[in-house]
Amino acid sequence: MPLDADVFQVPPGYNAPQQVHITQGDLVGKAVIVSWVTVDEPGTNTVVYWSENSEQKEQAEGKVYTYKYYNYTSGYIHHCTIRHLEFNTKYYYVVGIGHTERQFWFVTPPEVGPDVPYSFGLIGDLGQSYDSNVTLTHYERNPRKGQTLLFVGDLSYADNYPCHDNNRWDTWGRFVERSAAYQPWIWTAGNHEIDFYPEIGETVPFKPYSHRYHVPYRASGSTAPFWHSIKRASAYIIVLSSYSAYGKYTPQYKWLEEELPKVNRSETPWLIVLMHAPWYNSYNYHYMEGETMRVMYEPWFVKYKVDVVFAGHVHAYERSERVSNIAYNVVNGLCSPVKDLSAPVYITIGDGGNLEGLVTNMTEPQPAYSAYREASFGHAIFEIKNRTHAYYGWNRNQDGYAVEADSMWFLNRFWSPIDDSTTADS
């Protein structure tokens, strides 16, 4: 979309906060990180907030950051963590104190527990095209309201513009504010967040992304913001980085090795993993790019009975059967995916609408492990009902927001580990 598109409009007023967004700020959902950008001057780092059933206003203080990227200097990027919130409560908050104030709201999740219903939206590879706008609009209007968005990487696509034009990080932040200021977006880093461009002197990976999008990685014992975990309602969500070292002995490997045994399925039955590069992908685009990570971690996903893995990267939609490919040992020749009821369903949802367009070139014939695939833009909702059942639906843009083109009832791998395949002969 052009820079003067209405969804990119700068809010009026001196030093008005823009690009407002929130994410979970702790391990269990009693804290929120509020982020925003001011342009004219730093202004205050204060967030004023109150619950809807209280007149008592509280305030929290954040920090301000800036960065330079080639010939671009960022605005003043504020991050403020609001702590000690009550569960299942609506809060209002104000940023821009002392200059142009702007008010927003959010609802905290219910207390972590095994039968707590909760719904997650899913978008990946969004970008800032006309199709991106349709995807976000359909997500906002979906009658099965997502309460928190799980974003599987590739945000702004600023790196597709000359010299990775970081003004496109700003326009994207203003574009998604209409959702991300009101409900947490849980961030995954994709390849378009790397912004590694040594030809123009930019040699620090993830520089714009890591300055703009903070996550509570320390709360889960992570040593870097690109992999971490949170508990939210009845879900345990693990975010992995496809573009950080993941081989044996690396920080991400060590963290995940220690993290998976911590998951208490009596507390958080639903184990969800987010990553960017898919492990099971039957499109010719980005084919097998996730293979080395799959070889490292898939045995753990089966051992700990991960329910579902969401990925992006491939600009299309695909849902797998429950399969694994973990028997191969170099000499035995056992290297085909097999049905495995302890394995997760793998869903590729990199169809947010970015300017690179859809991928239509699929491997033929469709492999047996692929339950459904379609080259259409869209979004999805994963709606947890209780410890045993969750309903999942994918909405493609061309059908209108109320139509589900693909859906599935998930049966929890820990509490109800029976066959939930949608394919009769699988």
C-alpha positions in Angstrom: 0.0 0.0 0.0 1.3 3.5 -0.7 2.7 5.6 2.2 -0.3 7.9 2.2 -2.8 5.0 2.7 -5.2 5.8 5.5 -4.1 2.7 7.5 -0.6 4.3 7.8 -1.9 7.7 9.1 0.1 9.4 11.8 -2.1 10.2 14.8 -2.7 14.0 15.2 -1.2 16.1 17.9 2.3 17.1 19.1 4.5 14.0 19.9 1.4 11.8 19.7 2.2 8.1 20.5 2.1 5.9 17.5 2.7 2.2 16.7 1.1 1.2 20.0 1.2 -2.5 20.7 1.1 -4.9 23.6 2.4 -8.4 24.4 2.4 -10.6 27.4 4.9 -9.3 30.0 5.6 -12.3 32.2 5.2 -16.1 32.3 1.6 -16.4 33.4 -0.3 -13.4 32.0 -0.4 -11.0 35.0 1.9 -8.5 33.2 1.7 -6.6 29.9 4.5 -4.9 27.9 3.2 -1.7 26.4 5.2 -0.3 23.5 4.9 2.9 21.5 6.9 5.4 19.5 7.1 9.1 19.8 8.7 11.2 17.0 9.1 14.9 18.1 10.9 14.2 21.4 11.2 11.3 23.9 8.4 12.6 26.1 7.5 10.6 29.2 7.9 6.8 29.6 4.8 6.6 31.8 1.8 4.4 31.3 -1.3 5.3 33.3 -3.7 2.4 33.7 -6.8 1.3 35.7 -9.2 -1.5 35.7 -12.7 -0.9 34.5 -14.2 -1.6 37.9 -11.9 0.8 39.8 -11.3 4.5 39.8 -7.9 4.0 41.3 -5.3 5.0 38.6 -1.9 3.4 38.7 1.2 4.2 36.7 4.3 2.4 35.5 7.5 3.7 34.2 9.3 2.3 31.1 12.4 2.9 29.2 13.1 4.6 25.8 15.4 3.3 23.0 16.6 4.5 19.7 18.6 2.9 16.9 20.2 3.8 13.6 20.0 1.7 10.5 22.0 2.9 7.5 20.7 6.4 6.8 17.6 6.0 9.0 17.3 7.1 12.7 14.4 5.7 14.6 11.9 7.6 16.6 11.9 7.2 20.4 10.8 3.6 21.1 9.2 3.2 24.5 8.7 -0.1 26.3 6.9 -0.3 29.7 5.9 -3.4 31.6 2.7 -3.2 33.7 2.9 -5.8 36.5 0.7 -7.3 39.2 -2.5 -7.2 37.1 -5.6 -9.1 38.0 -6.6 -12.1 35.8 -9.6 -11.8 33.6 -10.0 -8.1 33.9 -10.4 -5.2 31.5 -7.8 -2.5 31.9 -7.7 0.9 30.2 -4.3 2.6 29.6 -3.0 5.9 28.5 0.3 6.8 26.8 1.6 10.2 25.7 1.3 11.7 29.2 2.2 15.4 29.1 1.8 15.8 25.4 -0.9 14.2 23.2 -2.5 11.5 25.3 -4.0 8.4 23.7 -6.2 5.8 25.4 -6.5 2.1 24.7 -7.6 -1.0 26.6 -6.9 -4.7 26.9 -8.3 -7.7 28.8 -6.0 -9.9 30.9 -6.4 -13.7 30.4 -8.0 -16.0 32.9 -5.8 -17.6 35.6 -3.8 -20.5 34.2 -5.7 -23.7 34.5 -6.5 -26.9 32.7 -10.1 -26.3 31.6 -9.9 -22.6 30.9 -11.4 -21.8 27.4 -9.4 -19.4 25.4 -9.1 -18.4 21.7 -5.9 -17.6 19.8 -5.8 -15.9 16.4 -3.1 -16.9 13.9 -1.4 -14.8 11.3 1.9 -15.1 9.5 3.9 -13.2 6.9 1.6 -10.3 7.0 3.4 -7.4 5.4 1.6 -4.2 4.4 -0.1 -4.8 1.1 -3.8 -4.5 0.2 -4.1 -8.2 0.9 -2.5 -7.7 4.3 -5.3 -5.2 5.1 -8.0 -7.7 4.1 -6.4 -10.4 6.3 -6.3 -8.1 9.4 -9.8 -6.8 8.8 -11.1 -10.4 8.5 -9.4 -11.3 11.7 -10.9 -8.4 13.5 -14.4 -9.2 12.2 -14.2 -13.0 12.8 -17.2 -13.8 15.0 -15.1 -16.4 16.8 -13.1 -13.6 18.3 -9.4 -14.3 18.9 -8.3 -13.0 22.3 -4.6 -13.1 21.7 -2.8 -13.2 18.3 0.0 -15.7 17.7 2.2 -14.2 15.0 4.5 -16.7 13.3 7.0 -14.2 11.9 7.7 -11.9 9.0 6.2 -8.6 10.1 6.8 -5.5 8.0 8.9 -6.7 5.0 10.9 -3.5 5.2 13.8 -5.4 3.9 12.0 -5.7 0.5 12.4 -1.9 0.0 15.7 -0.2 -1.0 18.3 -0.3 1.8 15.8 -2.0 4.0 13.9 1.2 4.3 13.1 1.3 8.0 10.3 3.8 7.5 8.4 0.7 6.5 8.8 -0.6 10.0 7.0 2.6 11.1 4.2 2.3 8.7 3.7 -1.4 9.6 3.5 -0.4 13.3 0.8 2.1 12.6 -1.0 -0.4 10.4 -1.4 -3.1 13.0 -2.0 -0.8 16.0 -5.8 -1.1 15.5 -5.4 -4.7 16.8 -2.1 -4.9 18.5 -2.8 -2.1 20.9 -5.9 -3.9 22.3 -4.8 -7.5 22.4 -1.4 -9.1 22.9 0.5 -10.2 19.8 2.9 -13.0 20.6 5.9 -12.5 18.4 8.0 -15.0 16.4 11.1 -13.8 14.5 11.1 -14.6 10.7 13.8 -14.3 8.1 12.5 -10.8 7.1 13.4 -9.7 10.7 17.1 -10.5 10.3 17.9 -7.3 8.4 21.5 -8.4 7.9 23.0 -6.2 5.2 26.8 -5.9 5.4 27.0 -4.1 2.1 25.6 -1.0 3.8 27.3 -1.6 7.1 24.5 -3.4 8.9 26.0 -6.5 10.5 23.9 -6.9 13.6 21.0 -9.4 12.9 17.5 -8.5 14.1 18.4 -4.9 14.9 15.1 -3.1 14.0 13.0 -6.0 15.2 14.7 -6.4 18.6 14.5 -2.7 19.3 10.8 -2.5 18.5 9.4 -5.7 19.7 10.2 -6.8 23.3 9.1 -10.1 24.8 9.4 -11.5 28.3 12.1 -14.0 27.5 13.9 -13.9 30.8 10.7 -15.0 32.6 11.1 -18.4 31.0 14.9 -18.7 31.5 15.8 -17.8 28.0 19.0 -15.9 27.3 17.8 -14.2 24.1 14.5 -12.6 22.9 14.1 -14.9 19.9 13.0 -18.0 21.8 11.0 -18.1 25.0 7.7 -19.5 26.4 4.6 -18.2 28.1 1.6 -19.8 29.8 -1.8 -18.3 28.8 -5.0 -19.7 30.1 -4.8 -23.4 29.4 -2.0 -23.2 26.8 1.7 -23.4 27.1 3.2 -21.6 24.1 6.8 -22.1 23.1 8.3 -19.7 20.6 11.4 -20.9 18.7 13.8 -19.1 16.3 14.4 -20.7 12.9 17.3 -18.2 12.4 19.2 -18.5 15.6 21.6 -21.3 16.2 19.7 -24.5 17.2 22.3 -27.2 16.9 23.4 -29.3 19.9 25.1 -27.3 22.7 23.7 -24.0 21.5 21.8 -21.7 23.8 18.5 -22.4 22.1 19.0 -26.1 22.2 19.9 -26.1 25.8 17.0 -24.0 26.7 14.4 -26.2 24.8 16.0 -29.3 26.2 15.3 -28.0 29.7 12.0 -26.3 28.9 9.9 -29.2 27.6 10.1 -31.3 30.7 8.8 -28.3 32.7 5.4 -28.4 30.9 2.8 -29.6 33.3 -0.1 -30.8 31.2 -2.3 -31.0 34.3 -1.9 -27.2 34.5 -1.6 -26.3 30.8 -2.9 -29.2 28.7 -2.3 -27.5 25.4 1.3 -27.4 24.2 1.7 -25.1 21.2 4.9 -24.3 19.4 5.5 -21.3 17.1 8.3 -21.1 14.6 8.8 -19.5 11.2 10.2 -22.1 8.8 7.9 -25.1 8.6 9.2 -28.6 9.0 6.5 -30.3 6.8 6.0 -28.3 3.6 4.8 -29.8 0.3 5.2 -26.6 -1.7 8.2 -26.1 -3.8 8.8 -22.7 -2.2 11.2 -22.9 0.8 11.2 -26.6 0.3 13.0 -28.4 3.1 14.4 -25.2 4.7 13.2 -26.4 8.1 14.7 -29.8 7.7 17.8 -29.4 9.9 15.8 -28.0 12.8 13.3 -30.8 12.4 16.1 -33.4 12.6 17.3 -31.8 15.9 14.0 -31.3 17.7 11.3 -33.6 16.2 12.0 -36.5 18.6 11.4 -34.1 21.5 8.1 -32.9 20.0 6.9 -36.6 19.9 8.2 -37.5 23.3 6.5 -34.5 25.0 3.3 -34.8 22.8 3.2 -31.3 21.3 -0.4 -30.7 20.2 0.2 -28.4 17.3 3.1 -26.5 15.6 2.3 -23.3 13.7 4.8 -21.9 11.2 4.8 -19.3 8.4 7.5 -18.6 5.7 5.6 -20.4 2.8 3.1 -17.9 1.5 0.2 -20.4 1.4 -1.8 -22.6 3.7 -1.2 -26.3 4.7 -2.2 -28.6 7.5 -0.6 -31.9 8.1 -1.7 -35.2 9.5 -0.1 -36.3 12.8 3.1 -37.7 11.5 6.7 -38.1 12.5 10.0 -39.0 10.8 12.3 -39.9 13.6 13.4 -43.5 12.9 16.2 -42.7 10.4 19.7 -43.4 11.7 21.7 -43.0 8.5 22.0 -46.7 7.8 18.5 -48.1 8.2 16.8 -46.3 5.3 13.7 -45.4 7.4 13.3 -41.9 6.2 9.6 -41.5 5.3 7.0 -39.7 7.5 4.7 -42.2 9.3 1.4 -41.8 11.2 2.1 -41.0 14.8 -0.6 -40.1 17.3 2.0 -38.7 19.7 3.1 -36.2 17.0 1.8 -32.7 16.5 -0.3 -31.4 13.6 1.9 -29.0 11.6 0.1 -26.0 10.2 1.7 -23.5 7.8 -0.1 -20.2 7.8 2.3 -17.9 6.0 -0.6 -16.5 4.0 -1.0 -13.2 5.7 -0.9 -11.2 2.4 2.5 -9.7 2.0 3.6 -8.1 -1.3 5.7 -11.1 -2.4 2.4 -12.8 -3.3 1.1 -16.4 -3.0 3.0 -19.6 -3.7 1.1 -21.9 -6.1 3.8 -24.4 -7.1 3.1 -27.5 -5.1 4.9 -30.9 -5.1 2.8 -33.5 -6.9 1.3 -35.8 -6.0 0.2 -34.3 -2.6 2.0 -36.3 0.0 0.1 -38.6 2.3 1.1 -36.5 5.3 -0.5 -33.4 3.9 -4.2 -33.3 5.0 -5.1 -30.0 3.3 -3.3 -27.4 1.3 -4.4 -24.3 -0.6 -2.7 -21.2 -2.0 -4.9 -18.5 -0.6 -4.4 -15.6 1.8 -6.1 -15.9 5.2 -6.0 -16.2 9.0 -7.0 -18.8 11.5 -8.5 -19.2 15.0 -7.5 -21.9 17.5 -10.2 -22.1 20.1 -9.5 -24.1 23.2 -12.7 -25.5 24.8 -11.3 -27.5 27.7 -8.4 -29.9 28.5 -9.5 -32.4 25.8 -11.0 -30.4 22.9 -10.0 -27.4 20.7 -11.6 -26.2 17.6 -9.5 -24.8 14.8 -10.6 -23.0 11.6 -8.8 -21.4 8.7 -10.6 -18.5 6.9 -9.4 -17.6 3.4 -9.8 -14.0 2.4 -11.8 -14.4 -0.8 -14.7 -16.1 1.1 -15.4 -13.4 3.6 -14.6 -13.5 7.2 -17.3 -15.9 8.4 -16.5 -18.8 6.1 -14.1 -21.5 7.2 -12.3 -23.2 4.3 -10.5 -25.7 6.6 -11.4 -26.8 10.1 -10.5 -29.5 12.6 -11.5 -30.6 16.1 -8.2 -31.2 18.0 -8.1 -33.8 20.7 -5.4 -33.1 23.3 -2.4 -35.4 23.0 -2.0 -35.8 26.7 -5.6 -36.0 27.9 -7.3 -37.6 24.8 -4.6 -39.1 22.6 -6.9 -40.8 20.1 -7.0 -40.3 16.3 -8.4 -36.8 15.4 -7.5 -36.9 11.7 -9.9 -35.3 9.3 -8.9 -37.8 6.6 -10.9 -41.0 6.7 -8.2 -43.3 5.3 -5.2 -41.7 7.1 
